[in-house]
């Protein structure tokens, strides 16, 4: 996956690029470039949004996929005095119950998981685009096509949910990232 990072957050370019450099090779080929914008937000935690092409969307440029990830402050407490890690985080609603939670030991874990989740959506959008190319009479516009493809079972998502699928992939990639960091720390200590 060819990901261009636009860092508008308080995090260093090196930190954000290190995470993306680890995650991007974990995804399949995507024909269009991916623009990943990282922004800061005032509250704790992270959240993101992946965008598929649709008329009137200013956030996505022609010929590319786009995602935005918002990174909050390190503090998870209401008075913002101290972080409360580790904690189990899960996607809201039924998807979270089905996909399970992951253990965030720090804000980096949340960022890795959120970026992995949004990049998985881009990979899903690409798979739908390729499906549409082979079935041109099936759908009228991309957003409807994606929802129809997702719920039809043809996409192969657990519970016919792209969110469930993105959560499961992000859980696995976060675990791989945590192992990667642990191994690097052990190698440096040796």
Residue pairs with C-beta under 8 A, 6 or more apart in sequence:
1 24
1 25
1 27
1 28
1 29
1 30
1 34
1 119
1 122
1 123
2 24
2 30
2 33
2 34
3 20
3 24
3 33
3 34
3 35
3 36
3 119
4 33
4 34
4 35
4 36
5 13
5 16
5 17
5 20
5 36
5 37
5 38
6 35
6 36
6 37
6 38
7 13
7 16
7 17
7 38
8 37
8 38
8 39
8 40
9 16
9 38
9 39
9 40
9 71
10 40
10 71
11 38
11 40
11 71
11 111
16 38
19 108
19 111
19 112
19 115
19 177
20 36
20 115
22 112
22 177
22 180
23 112
23 115
23 116
23 119
23 173
23 177
24 119
26 116
26 173
26 176
27 119
27 120
27 122
27 123
28 123
28 126
30 65
30 122
30 123
30 126
31 126
31 129
32 63
32 64
32 65
32 126
33 63
33 64
33 65
34 64
34 65
34 66
34 67
34 119
34 122
35 60
35 61
35 64
35 65
35 66
35 67
36 66
36 67
36 68
36 69
36 115
36 118
36 119
37 66
37 67
37 68
37 69
38 68
38 69
38 71
39 68
39 69
39 70
39 71
40 70
40 71
40 72
41 47
41 70
41 71
41 72
42 72
42 73
43 72
43 73
44 72
44 73
44 74
44 75
44 76
44 77
44 80
45 72
45 76
45 110
46 69
46 70
46 71
46 72
46 107
46 110
46 111
46 113
46 114
47 69
47 70
47 114
48 67
48 68
48 69
48 70
48 114
48 115
48 117
48 118
49 67
49 68
49 118
50 65
50 66
50 67
50 118
50 119
50 121
50 122
50 125
51 57
51 59
51 60
51 65
51 66
51 67
51 68
52 60
52 65
52 125
52 128
52 142
52 143
52 146
53 60
53 62
53 142
54 60
54 141
54 142
54 143
55 141
59 66
59 68
60 66
65 122
65 125
65 126
67 118
67 119
67 121
67 122
68 118
69 111
69 114
69 115
69 118
71 107
71 110
71 111
72 107
73 80
74 83
74 106
74 107
75 81
75 82
75 83
75 84
76 83
76 84
76 85
76 87
77 83
77 84
83 106
83 107
85 104
85 105
85 106
85 107
86 103
86 104
86 105
86 106
87 103
87 104
88 101
88 102
88 103
88 104
89 101
89 102
89 103
89 104
89 110
89 113
90 96
90 97
90 99
90 100
90 101
90 102
91 99
91 163
91 167
95 159
95 161
95 163
95 164
95 167
96 167
98 158
98 159
98 161
98 164
99 163
99 164
99 167
99 168
99 171
100 167
100 171
102 109
102 113
102 170
102 171
102 174
102 175
103 109
104 110
104 113
105 178
109 174
109 177
109 178
112 173
112 174
112 177
113 170
113 171
113 173
113 174
114 170
116 169
116 170
116 173
116 174
117 166
117 167
117 169
117 170
118 166
120 165
120 166
120 169
120 170
121 162
121 166
124 146
124 150
124 155
124 157
124 162
124 165
124 166
125 142
125 146
127 155
128 142
128 145
128 146
128 149
128 150
128 155
129 142
131 149
131 154
132 138
132 139
132 142
132 145
132 149
138 145
138 148
139 145
139 148
139 149
146 162
149 155
150 157
150 160
150 161
150 162
151 160
152 160
153 160
155 162
155 165
157 164
157 165
158 164
158 165
158 168
